[in-house]
Amino acid sequence: MQSLGGNVSLAAHPAAIESHAASKPATPRWRSAARLLLTAALALLTSTQLHAADRGVHLVQASIPMPDGVQLAATLYMPADLRADERVPALLEYLPYRKDDDEPDYATHAYFARHGYVGVRVDIRGFGNSGGTPPTREYSAQEQEDGERVIAWLANQS
């Protein structure tokens, strides 16, 4: 009920409320946020066509050794013009979702490689192309120790 002042009130008829609601369904906030994020990502990807600062992308498949002999599979998205004596920051994605199964991630890591970073995707122990047995639970001590060793390996690359 809406008050118009004084003793007069105006009540909306339930049928009018239902027909208005049916004509314009509410969009969940997450869906609106997802659309906005997708629109921004597409705009970024289409606006970042090759330009003078573009360094190109060089993909490298690597194995990262663990102390127990297990090899963790890594894909490095490197700037194509990276000199042997040049060091650049690395952005690590350490995941159990099989790094090679997700092609949309190529665009993300390639974007950063073209702008002077090394994008690194690593399969955790026992998943994807990495050796060993999967951990018994998420964020296990073994998984965390392996992650620390991956970071140390990256820091020691020249």
C-alpha positions in Angstrom: 0.0 0.0 0.0 1.3 3.4 -0.9 0.4 6.6 1.0 -0.3 9.7 -1.0 -0.6 11.9 2.0 -3.5 12.8 4.2 -6.2 10.1 4.5 -5.8 8.7 0.9 -4.0 5.5 0.2 -3.4 3.6 -3.0 -3.1 -0.2 -3.0 -1.7 -2.1 -6.0 -4.0 -4.9 -7.2 -2.3 -8.3 -6.8 -3.0 -9.1 -10.5 -1.2 -5.9 -11.5 1.9 -6.9 -9.4 2.0 -10.4 -10.8 1.7 -9.2 -14.4 4.4 -6.7 -13.9 6.7 -9.3 -12.4 6.0 -11.8 -15.2 6.8 -9.2 -17.9 10.2 -8.4 -16.5 11.9 -11.3 -14.7 14.5 -10.5 -12.1 18.1 -11.3 -13.2 20.2 -12.8 -10.4 23.1 -10.6 -9.4 25.6 -13.3 -10.2 24.3 -13.5 -13.8 24.6 -9.8 -14.2 28.1 -9.8 -12.8 29.1 -12.7 -15.1 27.7 -10.9 -18.1 29.7 -7.8 -17.1 32.9 -9.8 -16.6 32.5 -11.6 -19.9 31.8 -8.4 -21.7 34.9 -6.8 -20.2 37.1 -9.8 -21.0 35.9 -9.9 -24.6 36.6 -6.2 -24.9 40.0 -6.7 -23.5 40.8 -9.6 -25.8 39.6 -7.8 -28.9 41.3 -4.5 -28.0 44.7 -6.2 -27.3 45.4 -7.2 -30.9 49.1 -7.3 -31.9 50.8 -4.0 -31.4 54.3 -2.6 -31.0 54.7 -3.9 -27.4 53.5 -7.4 -28.3 56.3 -9.8 -27.6 54.7 -12.9 -29.1 54.3 -16.3 -27.3 56.6 -19.3 -27.0 55.1 -22.4 -25.4 57.4 -24.7 -23.5 56.4 -28.1 -22.0 58.5 -28.8 -18.9 58.8 -31.4 -16.1 59.5 -30.1 -12.6 61.3 -32.7 -10.4 60.2 -33.3 -6.9 62.6 -34.8 -4.3 60.9 -38.2 -4.3 61.5 -38.5 -8.1 57.9 -37.5 -9.2 57.8 -35.2 -12.2 55.1 -32.4 -12.3 54.0 -31.4 -15.7 54.1 -27.7 -16.5 53.3 -25.5 -19.5 55.2 -22.3 -19.7 53.8 -19.4 -21.8 56.9 -17.4 -22.4 57.5 -14.1 -24.3 58.7 -15.2 -27.7 61.6 -12.6 -27.7 62.8 -13.5 -24.2 66.6 -13.3 -24.1 68.7 -15.9 -22.3 69.9 -13.3 -19.8 66.5 -11.7 -19.2 64.5 -12.5 -16.1 60.7 -11.8 -16.1 58.0 -12.4 -13.4 56.1 -15.6 -13.5 52.3 -16.1 -12.9 51.6 -19.5 -11.5 48.4 -21.5 -11.9 48.8 -24.7 -9.9 45.7 -26.9 -10.4 44.2 -30.4 -10.3 42.1 -29.8 -13.4 44.5 -31.1 -16.1 46.2 -28.1 -17.5 46.0 -29.2 -21.1 42.2 -29.7 -21.1 41.2 -26.0 -21.0 41.9 -24.1 -24.2 40.2 -20.9 -23.1 43.1 -20.5 -20.7 45.5 -20.1 -23.6 44.2 -16.6 -24.3 44.7 -15.6 -20.7 48.3 -16.9 -20.4 49.2 -15.8 -23.9 48.1 -12.2 -23.1 50.5 -12.0 -20.1 53.3 -13.7 -22.1 52.9 -11.0 -24.8 53.3 -8.4 -22.1 56.4 -9.6 -20.5 55.4 -12.3 -18.0 55.8 -16.1 -18.0 52.4 -17.8 -17.5 52.9 -21.2 -15.8 50.3 -23.9 -15.6 51.2 -26.9 -13.4 49.2 -30.1 -12.9 49.4 -31.1 -9.2 50.7 -34.6 -8.3 48.7 -37.4 -9.8 46.6 -35.3 -12.1 46.9 -34.6 -15.8 50.4 -35.3 -17.1 52.0 -35.1 -13.7 53.3 -38.3 -12.1 52.6 -39.7 -8.7 49.4 -40.5 -6.8 46.7 -37.9 -6.2 46.6 -36.5 -2.7 44.0 -38.0 -0.4 42.4 -34.6 0.2 42.5 -31.0 -1.1 45.4 -28.8 0.2 47.2 -31.8 1.7 50.7 -31.3 3.1 52.2 -33.0 0.1 50.3 -30.7 -2.3 51.5 -27.7 -0.5 55.1 -28.9 -0.3 55.0 -29.6 -4.0 53.7 -26.1 -4.6 56.6 -24.6 -2.7 59.0 -26.6 -4.7 57.4 -25.5 -8.0 57.8 -21.8 -6.8 61.5 -22.5 -5.9 62.0 -24.2 -9.3 60.6 -21.2 -11.1 62.7 -18.8 -9.1 65.9 -20.7 -10.0 65.2 -20.6 -13.8 67.4 -18.3 -15.8 
